[in-house]
């Protein structure tokens, strides 16, 4: 086991464990936030595994997940808007922590990969991951009727 696979194991165990707990328990607002967290943690985990096992195909999986994960959250935000307005989700800190984790992982894997097409794919994946997570989290808050600016 190298450092990349150890980091992937810790990331996936902690993040997906918390997401699984959030989806399985608690109110609706916790479940939709946990669903968004699962994507935000699984994608960096796949990037770390790609580097640890030297499997570029895992980066493709992370790219697809970074694209489709927030779309799923947006669908939930749209369909569950009436229920979310009664008990709005609050996950600003968790959202920024997940975005920070994604940024750190993408930058570390980019540094290990070096310049080239692989780095460009990693940067696109990182932009989709971080941007999608922030947009999806904002959509959950807005679906709840809470236009919290500031």
N, C-alpha and C positions, 0 to 999 in steps of 0.2 A: 504494500500500500504506500503510495507516494503522497506528498502534501496536497496535490490537487484532489485526489480521491478522498482523502481525509476531510478536506474542506467541504467537498460535495456531500459526504456522509453527514457531517455536522449540520450543514445548511438544510439538507432535505429532512433529517430527523427532527430538528427543532422547528423548522418552518411548517412542514407538512403535518407534524404532530399537532401543532397549535391550530392549524387550519382544520384538521379533522375534528379536533375537539370543538372548535367554533361552529362547524357545520352540524355536528351531531347534537349539540346542546344549545340551550338558550333561545332567546327571541329571534324573530325574523331578521332584525337589523344586524345581529351578530352573524347570522348565517350568510347573508349576502356579502358582508365584509370578509368573512373567512373564505368564501369562494374566490373573491378577488385576490386575497392573500395567497391562496394555493397557486395561482398562476404566477404571481410575482415572486414566489420562492422556487417553484419547479423550474422555471426558465434559467435562473442563475445556476441552479443545481445541474442542469443539463450542460451548461457551458463549462462548468468545472469538470464534469465527467468527460466531456469531449477532450479537454486538455489532458486529463489524467490518463485516459485510455488511448489517447491519440486517435480518436474517431471523429473525423470531420462531419460525419452524418448526424451526430448529436447536435451540432450547431444548426443544421437544417431543422431538426425537431424543435429546438429552442426558438428558431425564427417563426415557425408555424404557430407555436404556442404563444409567443409574444404578440402575434397578430390576432389570433382567434380568442384568446383568453379574455381580454377586455371587451370584445364583442359580446361574449356570453354575459358578462356583467352588465353591459348596456341593455341587453334583452331583459335580464332580470329587473333592472331599474325601471324599465318601461312597463313591464307586466305587473310589477308589484308596487307601483307608485302609490295607489290608495292605501295599502297596508303600511308602507314605509312612512307615509305622512303622519300616521298616528304615533309611531315610535321611530323617529329618524335615526339613521346610523351616524355614529361619531367615531371616526377613525383617522383623524388628521395625522396624529403621531405615527400610527402604524403605517399609513400610506407613505409618509416621508422616510420612515425606516426601511420599508421595502424598496423604495426608489433608490435610497442610498446603497443598499445591499446590491441592487442591480448594477449601479454605476461602478462600485468598487470591483465587482466580479468582472464586468466587461473591460474595465481598464487593466486589471491584472492579466486577463487572458489576452488582451491586445498586446500588452508588453511582452508576453511570452511568445506570441505568434509572430510578431514582427510585421513590417509593412508588406502589403500585397492585397490580393483579392480576399483572402481569409479575414484580414483585418477590416476591410470594408464591410464584409458580411457581418462581422461582430459588431461594428459600429451601428449598422442598420438595425440589428437585433436589439442592441442596447437602447437605441432611440425609440423603437416600437415598444419595448418593455417598459421603460420609464414613462414615456409619454402616454401610453395606453393605460398604465396603472393610475396615473394622475387624472386622466380624463374620466376613467371609469369610476374612480372614487368621487370625483366631483359630480358626476351624473347621479350617483347614489344619493348624495346630499341634496342635489337639485330636485330629484324625483320625490324626495321627502318634503319638498316645499320649503326647504331651508336654504335660501340664497345667502349663505354666510360669506360675506366678502370681508377681506381684511387679513 
